[in-house]
């Protein structure tokens, strides 16, 4: 059984080598190969860029939590500015 399995794997390997050989001889194969290599380079570049997004996302989450906590606390400035009254000599135009 093991010998039969080895024979099967050997035949599959030979067939794949033949298929690769025929593909390399096909017209336009060079351009297709170059496009595939370029695609790999572009995928690598995208992976490098997206690694930075994880850190930015963590920082953004922390900042959102800080903003939420600040929004829940009433600040003294906001309450003091609300209690101010307008002066009688305001610069607003009267009609």
C-alpha positions in Angstrom: 0.0 0.0 0.0 2.8 2.4 0.9 4.6 1.6 -2.4 1.4 2.4 -4.3 1.0 5.7 -2.5 4.5 6.6 -3.3 3.9 5.8 -6.9 0.8 8.0 -7.0 2.6 10.9 -5.4 5.5 10.4 -7.9 3.1 10.5 -10.8 1.4 13.6 -9.5 4.8 15.3 -9.1 5.7 14.4 -12.6 2.4 15.7 -14.0 2.7 19.0 -12.1 6.3 19.4 -13.4 5.1 18.8 -16.9 2.3 21.3 -16.5 4.6 24.0 -15.2 7.0 23.3 -18.1 4.2 23.7 -20.6 2.9 26.9 -18.9 6.3 28.5 -19.0 6.5 27.8 -22.7 3.1 29.4 -23.4 2.9 32.8 -25.1 2.4 35.6 -22.5 3.7 33.4 -19.7 6.4 35.9 -18.9 3.9 38.7 -18.4 1.7 36.6 -16.3 4.6 35.5 -14.1 5.7 39.2 -13.7 2.2 40.2 -12.8 2.1 37.4 -10.1 5.4 38.5 -8.7 4.2 42.2 -8.6 1.0 41.0 -6.9 3.1 39.4 -4.2 5.1 42.6 -3.7 1.8 44.7 -3.4 0.4 42.2 -0.9 3.5 42.6 1.2 3.2 46.4 1.1 -0.4 46.2 2.1 0.5 44.0 5.1 3.1 46.5 6.3 0.6 49.3 6.0 -2.2 47.5 7.9 0.1 46.6 10.8 0.1 50.3 11.7 -3.7 50.5 11.7 -3.9 48.2 14.7 -1.9 50.6 16.8 -3.9 53.6 15.6 -7.1 51.8 16.3 -6.0 51.1 19.9 -5.0 54.7 20.4 -8.4 55.8 18.9 -10.3 53.6 21.3 -8.4 55.0 24.3 -9.1 58.5 23.1 -12.8 57.8 22.6 -13.0 56.5 26.2 -11.3 59.7 27.5 -13.7 61.9 25.6 -16.7 59.9 26.9 -15.5 60.2 30.4 -14.9 64.0 30.0 -18.3 64.4 28.5 -20.0 62.8 31.4 -18.3 65.0 34.0 -19.7 68.5 34.3 -16.9 70.9 34.1 -16.7 74.1 36.2 -16.0 76.2 33.1 -19.2 75.2 31.4 -21.3 75.8 34.5 -19.7 79.2 35.2 -20.1 80.4 31.6 -23.8 79.5 31.6 -24.5 81.6 34.7 -23.0 84.8 33.2 -25.4 87.5 32.3 -25.1 89.8 29.4 -24.1 93.3 29.9 -26.6 96.0 29.2 -24.3 97.7 26.7 -24.0 94.7 24.3 -22.8 95.2 20.8 -25.9 93.5 19.3 -27.9 95.7 16.9 -31.4 96.6 17.9 -34.0 96.9 15.2 
